[in-house]
Amino acid sequence: MFQRIKDILFKPKDTWPQIKSEATGIKEVFMGYAMILAALPAIFGLLGFTLIGQSFGPITGLFRIPFTYALVWAIVWYVLTLVALYVEGLVINALAPSFGSKQNLVNAYKLVVYSSTPAFVAGILNIIPALGILVFLIGIYSFYLLFVGMPVMMETPKEKHAGYFIVTLIVMIVIYFIIGGISSTVMMAMWRPVLF
């Protein structure tokens, strides 16, 4: 796993063909990679909220969230992230024919899961909630990995590549806004008794 993380982060153009040729199914990709890495932002976010705390501005100072509340948030975030990966894989596969690409559900899931590596690894920085913007910026590299991997994994023609990527990106952003909204709502509902 560590070698795969290193390769996809630093040698994506060489790594995507290797990923495509591997005889791994959706279950192996999800259980052996996605479920492990997606836990990083949740675990380190849990620790950051409970040990370091979150600031709501210079006047409010730091609020540390009780462990139980933060644990519920982490579980919700983790589950929704895995659901999002699943939905994204379905969407990428469903959109493939519209962009002259080859439908292959396994490759679509590999594309989604492995391109998410930077966002998951950057989640370690959630140990300090104030670094959230840095986590976001590093996570943007996931979009580049998706862009590079799409023609390999989905056999997208060059002339349709940009359109396929843009539509997929819009769908992914909408999905993650929904996840962020749900997890923030859960967190704020739990914080309310603590804050007020």
C-alpha positions in Angstrom: 0.0 0.0 0.0 2.8 2.5 0.9 4.4 1.9 -2.5 1.1 2.4 -4.3 0.6 5.7 -2.4 4.1 6.9 -3.3 3.8 5.8 -6.9 0.3 7.4 -7.5 1.5 10.6 -5.9 4.8 11.0 -7.6 4.6 8.9 -10.8 1.0 9.0 -11.8 1.6 8.6 -15.6 3.6 5.4 -15.0 1.3 4.1 -12.3 -2.1 4.3 -14.0 -1.3 1.7 -16.6 -0.1 -0.6 -13.8 -3.3 -0.1 -11.9 -5.4 -0.8 -15.0 -3.5 -4.1 -15.7 -4.0 -5.4 -12.1 -6.5 -8.2 -11.6 -8.1 -6.5 -8.6 -11.9 -6.1 -8.2 -14.0 -3.4 -6.6 -14.1 -5.3 -3.3 -10.3 -5.4 -3.1 -9.8 -1.8 -4.1 -12.4 -0.6 -1.5 -11.5 -2.9 1.4 -7.8 -3.0 0.8 -7.2 0.7 0.0 -10.2 3.1 0.2 -11.5 2.0 3.6 -8.0 2.3 5.1 -7.0 5.6 3.6 -10.5 7.3 4.0 -10.1 6.6 7.7 -7.1 9.0 8.0 -9.0 12.3 7.7 -11.7 11.0 10.1 -9.3 9.7 12.7 -7.0 12.8 12.6 -10.0 15.1 12.5 -11.4 13.4 15.6 -8.1 13.9 17.4 -7.8 17.5 16.2 -11.3 18.4 17.3 -10.9 16.8 20.8 -7.2 17.5 21.6 -6.4 20.8 19.7 -9.9 22.3 19.2 -11.5 24.5 16.6 -11.6 28.3 16.5 -14.6 30.2 15.2 -12.8 33.5 15.0 -10.4 35.6 17.1 -13.1 36.5 19.6 -14.3 33.0 20.4 -11.0 31.2 21.1 -10.6 27.5 20.8 -13.4 25.0 21.4 -12.5 21.4 22.1 -15.3 19.0 21.2 -16.2 16.2 23.6 -14.9 12.9 22.3 -18.3 11.3 21.9 -19.5 14.2 19.6 -16.3 14.2 17.6 -16.5 10.4 17.2 -20.0 10.6 15.8 -18.9 13.3 13.3 -15.9 11.1 12.3 -18.0 8.1 11.7 -20.6 10.1 9.7 -17.8 11.7 7.6 -16.1 8.3 7.0 -19.3 6.5 5.9 -20.3 9.4 3.6 -16.9 9.5 2.0 -17.1 5.8 1.2 -20.6 6.3 -0.2 -19.3 9.3 -2.3 -16.6 7.1 -3.8 -19.2 4.5 -4.7 -21.5 7.0 -6.3 -18.6 8.7 -8.2 -17.6 5.3 -9.6 -21.1 4.7 -10.8 -21.3 8.2 -12.4 -18.0 8.0 -14.1 -18.9 4.6 -15.6 -22.4 5.8 -16.6 -21.0 8.9 -18.3 -18.3 7.0 -20.3 -20.3 6.3 -23.5 -21.3 10.0 -23.7 -17.6 10.8 -24.1 -16.5 8.0 -26.3 -15.0 6.1 -23.4 -15.3 2.4 -22.6 -17.6 1.5 -19.7 -15.8 -0.6 -17.1 -17.1 -0.4 -13.6 -13.9 -1.8 -12.0 -11.7 0.7 -13.8 -14.1 3.5 -12.9 -13.8 2.6 -9.2 -10.0 2.3 -9.4 -9.9 5.7 -11.0 -12.0 7.3 -8.3 -10.3 5.6 -5.3 -6.7 6.0 -6.4 -7.1 9.5 -7.6 -8.4 10.4 -4.1 -5.1 9.4 -2.5 -3.8 13.0 -2.0 -7.0 14.1 -0.2 -6.9 11.1 2.1 -3.2 11.4 2.9 -3.5 15.2 3.5 -6.2 14.3 6.0 -3.4 13.6 8.5 -3.1 17.4 8.8 -6.6 17.4 10.3 -4.8 16.8 13.6 -4.6 20.6 13.6 -8.0 21.8 12.5 -6.6 25.3 11.6 -4.7 23.6 8.7 -8.0 22.7 7.0 -7.2 25.0 4.1 -3.9 23.2 3.5 -5.8 19.9 3.5 -8.1 21.3 0.8 -5.2 22.7 -1.3 -3.4 19.4 -1.2 -6.6 17.6 -2.0 -6.9 19.5 -5.3 -4.0 17.4 -6.6 -6.6 14.5 -6.6 -8.2 16.3 -9.6 -5.0 16.2 -11.5 -4.6 12.5 -10.8 -8.2 12.0 -12.1 -7.4 14.0 -15.2 -4.2 12.0 -15.9 -5.8 8.6 -15.1 -9.1 9.1 -17.1 -7.7 8.4 -20.6 -5.9 5.3 -19.3 -8.6 3.8 -17.1 -11.6 4.7 -19.2 -9.9 4.7 -22.6 -11.1 8.3 -23.3 -10.3 9.8 -26.7 -8.1 12.8 -26.5 -10.8 15.1 -28.0 -13.4 14.1 -25.4 -11.0 14.0 -22.4 -11.6 17.6 -21.2 -15.4 17.4 -21.4 -15.5 14.1 -19.6 -13.2 15.4 -16.9 -15.1 18.7 -16.4 -18.5 17.0 -16.1 -17.0 14.4 -13.7 -15.4 17.2 -11.7 -18.7 19.0 -11.3 -20.5 15.9 -10.1 -17.7 15.2 -7.6 -17.8 18.8 -6.3 -21.6 18.5 -5.8 -21.2 15.2 -4.0 -18.5 16.6 -1.7 -20.5 19.7 -0.9 -23.4 17.4 0.1 -21.0 15.4 2.3 -19.6 18.5 3.8 -23.0 19.9 4.5 -24.2 16.8 6.2 -21.1 16.3 8.3 -21.1 20.0 9.3 -24.8 19.8 10.2 -24.1 16.8 12.4 -21.2 18.5 14.0 -23.0 21.8 14.6 -26.0 19.9 16.0 -23.7 18.3 18.5 -21.7 21.4 19.2 -24.8 23.5 20.0 -25.1 22.3 23.6 -21.4 22.8 24.1 -21.3 26.3 22.6 -24.5 27.6 24.0 
